[in-house]
Amino acid sequence: MWKVSKNPFVKNFRPLVIAHRGDSFNIPENTIQSFEDAYNASVDCIETDIHLTKDKHFIFFHDDRLDRTTNGEGKVSDYTLEELKTFDVGYHFEKMETDEDGNEIKTYPFRDKGFKIYAVHEILPMFPKVRFNLDIKNSDPTAPALLADLLKSLKVEDRVIVGSFHQSQVYKFRKSAPYITTSAGPKEVVKFWRKSRKSPKKKAALPNYMAELSTTMDVYEERQIQIFGKPLPYTALQIPEGYYFLRIVSPDFIHFAHYLGIAIHVWTINDVETMRKLLEWNVDGIFTDNPRALLDIMKSL
């Protein structure tokens, strides 16, 4: 869909290189430094997680608690933005180095280096040419409407996609901002996968979407209604390649999604061979902790 979509988030000159929490392989996740490094590497999109603070600011942070990545402890929601900025987000980031005797030692190179928590309203304007994939992490019922208002005020509606592992948050966000692109929630992914299992197994049984460059969104919507009974409210499925013993992503699954005008973004891929395979299968984007490795592969294709 990256070639043919009319959606400004999905449409691109290549499958989306999506930096998972920034360049989190090399730099502490969800920090301005991690975002800057990903931006300087020329990624297409930065995936990040957002939480509401005690005083109702959205911050870039993955966990419910501070303990794993900072020198603080407790729930994010128990602190104000000003209080959260006092914690060191680089505190627990580890790197293995070799000492003079050839022994591997664990180091913490980012402690006390100014790695702080930042708010969404502070960061998005700093990267005006980058797409952002925003994952609502907390279940606060006020979060979707507050996020919709914030994104509208920042005028970033056409370069963000919003999703959540909380299906109810996805529903609420769409009601508040039907004009902003969303990904499928967990229940919608399961339903889509089940429908795909009932679809024709042979690729030849479905038209090749790459041969349908003139296909309009109305045609995709008609197909969605034919199969699902209604237009699909999401633009992309953002999913793992598999879940335990279950294979989710396959060439046929991707073809089925493209037939319906739905993009496939796969997370979180750090293995080079898997990156190559997914690109050969025509996925529309790949989430990775190591965006430079994915970019190198893109250049070689």
C-alpha positions as CSV (number, residue, x, y, z in Angstrom):
1,M,0.0,0.0,0.0
2,W,3.0,2.3,0.4
3,K,3.0,2.9,-3.4
4,V,-0.7,3.3,-4.0
5,S,-2.3,4.6,-0.8
6,K,-3.9,8.0,-0.7
7,N,-3.3,8.2,3.0
8,P,-0.5,10.6,3.8
9,F,0.8,8.5,6.6
10,V,1.0,5.3,4.6
11,K,2.1,6.7,1.2
12,N,5.9,6.8,0.8
13,F,8.7,6.2,-1.7
14,R,9.6,2.9,0.1
15,P,8.2,0.7,2.9
16,L,8.2,2.7,6.1
17,V,11.4,2.5,8.2
18,I,9.9,2.8,11.7
19,A,12.3,3.4,14.5
20,H,10.9,1.6,17.6
21,R,11.1,4.1,20.4
22,G,13.7,5.9,18.4
23,D,17.2,4.4,17.9
24,S,16.6,2.4,21.0
25,F,19.3,-0.2,20.1
26,N,22.0,2.4,20.6
27,I,20.5,5.1,22.8
28,P,18.0,5.1,25.7
29,E,14.5,4.6,24.4
30,N,11.9,7.3,24.0
31,T,14.4,10.1,24.6
32,I,15.0,13.2,22.5
33,Q,18.5,11.9,21.8
34,S,17.1,8.6,20.5
35,F,14.6,10.4,18.3
36,E,17.3,12.8,17.0
37,D,19.6,9.8,16.1
38,A,16.8,8.1,14.2
39,Y,15.9,11.3,12.5
40,N,19.5,11.9,11.4
41,A,19.6,8.4,10.0
42,S,16.7,9.4,7.7
43,V,14.0,7.1,9.1
44,D,10.4,7.6,7.9
45,C,8.7,7.2,11.2
46,I,9.3,7.2,14.9
47,E,7.2,4.8,17.0
48,T,6.8,5.8,20.6
49,D,4.6,5.2,23.6
50,I,2.6,7.9,25.5
51,H,1.4,8.1,29.0
52,L,-0.6,10.8,30.9
53,T,1.0,12.5,33.8
54,K,-0.7,13.4,37.0
55,D,-1.2,16.9,35.6
56,K,-2.6,15.6,32.3
57,H,0.4,16.0,30.0
58,F,1.3,13.3,27.5
59,I,4.9,12.1,27.8
60,F,7.0,9.7,25.8
61,F,7.4,6.7,28.0
62,H,6.7,3.0,27.6
63,D,6.1,1.4,31.1
64,D,3.5,2.2,33.6
65,R,6.3,2.5,36.2
66,L,9.6,4.4,36.2
67,D,11.7,1.6,37.7
68,R,13.0,-0.2,34.5
69,T,14.5,2.8,32.7
70,T,15.0,5.6,35.2
71,N,16.5,6.2,38.7
72,G,13.0,6.8,39.9
73,E,10.3,4.5,41.1
74,G,6.6,4.3,41.2
75,K,3.8,4.9,38.7
76,V,4.2,7.5,36.0
77,S,0.7,8.7,36.7
78,D,1.6,9.7,40.2
79,Y,4.0,12.4,39.1
80,T,3.6,15.8,37.4
81,L,5.5,16.6,34.2
82,E,7.9,18.8,36.2
83,E,8.6,16.1,38.7
84,L,9.2,13.5,36.0
85,K,11.8,15.7,34.3
86,T,14.0,15.3,37.4
87,F,14.6,11.5,36.7
88,D,17.4,10.1,34.6
89,V,16.1,8.1,31.7
90,G,19.6,6.9,30.8
91,Y,20.2,5.4,34.2
92,H,19.7,1.7,33.5
93,F,20.8,1.6,29.8
94,E,23.6,-1.1,29.7
95,K,26.5,-1.6,27.3
96,M,29.1,-4.4,27.4
97,E,32.7,-3.3,27.0
98,T,36.0,-5.0,27.2
99,D,38.5,-3.9,29.9
100,E,42.3,-3.9,29.7
101,D,42.5,-7.6,30.7
102,G,40.1,-8.7,28.0
103,N,37.2,-9.2,30.4
104,E,33.7,-8.1,29.4
105,I,32.2,-5.6,31.9
106,K,28.8,-4.0,32.1
107,T,28.8,-0.3,31.8
108,Y,26.2,2.5,32.1
109,P,27.4,5.1,29.6
110,F,24.3,7.3,29.7
111,R,24.0,7.9,33.4
112,D,24.0,11.6,34.4
113,K,24.2,12.6,30.7
114,G,21.0,14.7,30.6
115,F,18.6,12.1,29.4
116,K,15.2,13.3,30.5
117,I,11.5,12.7,30.0
118,Y,9.8,14.9,27.5
119,A,6.2,15.8,26.7
120,V,4.5,15.2,23.3
121,H,3.9,18.9,22.8
122,E,7.6,19.6,23.3
123,I,8.9,17.1,20.8
124,L,6.5,16.8,17.8
125,P,7.2,20.4,16.6
126,M,10.9,19.7,16.7
127,F,10.6,17.0,14.0
128,P,8.2,18.5,11.4
129,K,9.2,16.1,8.6
130,V,8.9,12.9,10.5
131,R,5.8,10.7,11.0
132,F,5.0,9.6,14.5
133,N,3.4,6.3,15.5
134,L,1.7,7.0,18.9
135,D,0.7,4.1,21.2
136,I,-1.7,5.0,24.0
137,K,-0.3,2.9,26.9
138,N,-2.6,3.8,29.8
139,S,-6.3,3.1,30.2
140,D,-7.3,6.6,31.5
141,P,-10.7,7.2,29.9
142,T,-9.9,10.9,29.3
143,A,-6.7,10.1,27.3
144,P,-8.2,9.7,23.8
145,A,-10.1,13.0,23.8
146,L,-7.2,14.8,25.3
147,L,-4.8,13.4,22.7
148,A,-7.1,14.3,19.9
149,D,-7.3,17.9,21.1
150,L,-3.5,18.0,21.5
151,L,-2.7,16.7,18.0
152,K,-5.2,19.1,16.5
153,S,-3.6,22.0,18.3
154,L,-0.1,20.9,17.1
155,K,-1.5,20.6,13.5
156,V,0.1,17.2,13.0
157,E,-3.0,15.3,12.0
158,D,-1.6,14.1,8.7
159,R,1.7,12.7,10.0
160,V,0.6,10.7,12.9
161,I,-1.1,7.3,13.4
162,V,-2.6,6.4,16.7
163,G,-3.1,2.9,18.2
164,S,-3.3,1.1,21.5
165,F,-3.4,-2.4,23.0
166,H,-6.5,-1.1,24.8
167,Q,-9.3,-1.6,22.2
168,S,-11.6,0.8,24.1
169,Q,-9.0,3.6,23.8
170,V,-8.9,3.1,20.0
171,Y,-12.7,3.3,19.8
172,K,-12.8,6.5,21.9
173,F,-10.0,8.1,20.0
174,R,-11.7,7.6,16.7
175,K,-14.9,9.2,18.0
176,S,-12.9,12.2,19.1
177,A,-10.8,12.4,16.0
178,P,-12.2,10.5,13.0
179,Y,-10.0,12.6,10.7
180,I,-6.7,11.1,12.2
181,T,-5.3,7.8,11.0
182,T,-5.6,4.8,13.4
183,S,-4.3,1.3,13.4
184,A,-6.4,-1.7,14.2
185,G,-6.9,-2.5,17.9
186,P,-6.4,-6.1,19.3
187,K,-10.0,-7.2,18.7
188,E,-10.0,-5.8,15.2
189,V,-6.7,-7.6,14.4
190,V,-8.1,-11.0,15.5
191,K,-11.3,-10.4,13.4
192,F,-9.2,-9.5,10.4
193,W,-7.0,-12.5,10.7
194,R,-10.0,-14.8,11.0
195,K,-11.5,-13.3,7.9
196,S,-8.3,-13.7,6.0
197,R,-8.3,-17.4,6.9
198,K,-11.7,-17.8,5.1
199,S,-10.5,-15.9,2.0
200,P,-9.2,-17.6,-1.2
201,K,-5.9,-19.2,-0.4
202,K,-4.4,-18.7,-3.9
203,K,-3.0,-15.3,-4.7
204,A,-4.3,-15.6,-8.2
205,A,-7.9,-15.7,-6.8
206,L,-7.5,-12.1,-5.7
207,P,-6.6,-9.2,-8.0
208,N,-3.0,-8.0,-7.6
209,Y,-3.2,-4.6,-5.9
210,M,0.1,-3.5,-7.6
211,A,-1.7,-3.9,-10.9
212,E,-4.5,-1.7,-9.7
213,L,-2.7,1.6,-9.4
214,S,-5.8,3.4,-10.5
215,T,-7.9,1.7,-7.9
216,T,-9.8,4.3,-5.8
217,M,-10.5,4.3,-2.1
218,D,-14.1,3.8,-3.0
219,V,-13.3,0.4,-4.6
220,Y,-11.3,-0.6,-1.4
221,E,-14.3,0.4,0.7
222,E,-16.7,-1.6,-1.5
223,R,-14.5,-4.7,-1.0
224,Q,-14.4,-4.1,2.8
225,I,-18.2,-3.9,2.9
226,Q,-18.4,-7.1,0.8
227,I,-16.2,-9.0,3.2
228,F,-16.8,-7.3,6.6
229,G,-20.2,-5.8,6.1
230,K,-19.0,-2.3,6.7
231,P,-16.0,0.0,5.9
232,L,-13.0,-0.7,8.1
233,P,-12.2,2.2,10.5
234,Y,-8.5,1.6,10.4
235,T,-5.8,2.1,7.8
236,A,-3.1,-0.3,9.0
237,L,-2.5,-3.5,10.9
238,Q,0.5,-3.2,13.1
239,I,1.3,-6.7,14.2
240,P,4.0,-9.2,15.1
241,E,5.1,-11.7,12.5
242,G,3.8,-14.4,14.8
243,Y,2.4,-15.0,18.2
244,Y,3.9,-18.0,20.0
245,F,3.1,-21.0,17.7
246,L,0.7,-18.9,15.5
247,R,1.9,-17.5,12.2
248,I,0.2,-14.2,11.5
249,V,2.1,-12.5,8.7
250,S,2.4,-14.4,5.4
251,P,2.4,-13.5,1.7
252,D,-1.2,-14.5,1.4
253,F,-2.2,-12.5,4.5
254,I,-0.4,-9.4,3.2
255,H,-2.1,-9.8,-0.2
256,F,-5.5,-10.1,1.4
257,A,-4.9,-6.9,3.4
258,H,-3.7,-5.0,0.3
259,Y,-6.8,-6.2,-1.7
260,L,-8.8,-4.3,1.0
261,G,-6.6,-1.3,1.0
262,I,-5.0,-2.0,4.4
263,A,-1.3,-1.5,5.1
264,I,0.8,-4.1,7.0
265,H,3.4,-2.9,9.5
266,V,5.3,-5.6,11.3
267,W,7.0,-5.3,14.8
268,T,9.6,-5.5,16.2
269,I,12.2,-6.9,13.8
270,N,15.9,-6.7,14.5
271,D,17.1,-9.8,12.6
272,V,18.5,-8.8,9.1
273,E,17.3,-11.9,7.3
274,T,13.7,-11.5,8.6
275,M,13.8,-7.8,7.4
276,R,14.8,-9.0,4.0
277,K,12.1,-11.7,3.9
278,L,9.3,-9.2,4.9
279,L,10.4,-6.7,2.3
280,E,10.3,-9.4,-0.3
281,W,6.7,-10.2,0.9
282,N,5.8,-6.5,0.3
283,V,5.1,-5.3,3.8
284,D,4.4,-1.6,4.1
285,G,6.6,-0.9,7.1
286,I,8.9,-2.5,9.6
287,F,9.4,-1.5,13.3
288,T,12.9,-2.0,14.5
289,D,15.2,-1.1,17.4
290,N,18.0,-0.8,14.9
291,P,16.8,1.4,12.1
292,R,20.3,1.8,10.6
293,A,20.4,-1.9,9.8
294,L,17.1,-1.7,8.1
295,L,18.1,1.4,6.1
296,D,21.3,-0.5,4.9
297,I,19.1,-3.3,3.6
298,M,16.8,-0.8,1.9
299,K,19.8,0.7,0.1
300,S,21.0,-2.8,-1.1
301,L,17.7,-3.7,-2.7
